[in-house]
Amino acid sequence: MSHPFRWVPANGRRHASRHPTTGGGYPSGLAVTTLCGLDVRARTGDLPWLWPTCADCNLEARRIVGAVIRFPGPDPPAPNPGSYGSRSERHD
C-alpha cells in the first residue's frame, strides 16, 4: 500500500515527510519538511533507521491513513522467550 508520505531518518529520529522523492527514499543531506513541522536533512545508512520514531510524525502519519492512534504509555510486556515459535501464541 502506498501512502502520501515517506519515512526519513533525520535529527536522531525517524520522521515522516510528504516531500517528493524518486525511488526508494531520500538521499543523505536532502532538506525536507517533516509531518511534525521540522525542516531537517535526511540521513542514510543502517544506524539511522534504528533511531526512535518521532511521536508527532507517527501520530500524524496514523491520522493520514486512518489508523488507530496509539497513545504513549508503557509498552506491552515482552513475550516469554520460551514461547518463541509457538503456534499457540497469538499475534494481532
C-alpha positions in Angstrom: 0.0 0.0 0.0 1.3 3.4 -1.0 1.0 6.3 1.4 1.3 10.1 0.7 4.4 10.3 3.0 7.7 8.5 3.4 9.8 7.8 6.5 13.1 9.6 6.7 15.8 9.4 9.4 16.9 12.9 10.5 18.0 14.7 13.7 18.2 11.5 15.7 14.6 10.3 15.0 12.7 8.6 12.2 10.5 11.3 10.9 7.9 11.2 8.1 7.6 13.7 5.2 5.4 14.4 2.2 8.5 15.9 0.4 8.6 14.3 -3.1 11.1 11.6 -3.8 12.1 9.5 -6.7 12.6 5.9 -6.0 13.4 4.3 -2.7 13.9 7.2 -0.3 15.6 10.5 0.4 19.3 10.9 -0.3 21.5 11.8 2.6 21.7 15.6 3.1 18.4 16.4 1.3 16.4 19.1 3.1 12.8 18.0 3.8 10.0 19.3 6.0 8.5 16.6 8.3 5.0 15.9 9.3 5.8 17.3 12.7 6.8 20.6 11.1 10.6 20.4 11.3 13.0 21.3 8.5 15.7 18.6 8.6 18.3 17.0 6.4 17.8 13.3 5.6 20.3 10.7 6.8 21.0 7.3 5.2 22.6 4.1 6.5 21.7 1.3 8.7 22.0 3.0 12.1 19.7 6.0 11.4 16.9 3.5 10.6 17.2 2.2 14.1 16.6 5.7 15.7 13.4 6.1 17.7 10.3 7.2 15.7 9.2 10.8 16.1 6.0 10.6 18.1 4.4 13.6 16.4 5.2 12.3 12.9 3.9 8.9 13.9 0.6 10.4 15.2 0.2 12.5 12.0 1.0 9.5 9.8 -1.6 7.4 11.5 -4.2 10.2 11.2 -3.4 10.5 7.5 -4.0 6.8 6.8 -6.9 6.4 9.3 -5.1 4.0 11.5 -5.8 3.5 15.2 -3.8 6.1 17.2 -1.8 4.5 20.0 -1.2 7.0 22.8 2.1 7.0 24.6 2.2 4.6 27.5 4.1 1.5 28.7 5.0 -1.0 26.0 3.3 -4.3 26.2 5.3 -7.0 28.1 7.8 -8.9 26.1 6.8 -12.4 25.2 8.2 -15.3 27.2 11.5 -16.4 25.5 10.3 -20.0 25.7 7.3 -19.2 23.6 9.1 -18.1 20.5 7.9 -20.2 17.6 4.9 -21.4 19.5 1.9 -22.0 17.2 -0.5 -21.2 20.0 0.8 -17.7 20.6 -1.4 -15.0 19.0 0.0 -12.0 17.2 -2.6 -9.4 16.4 
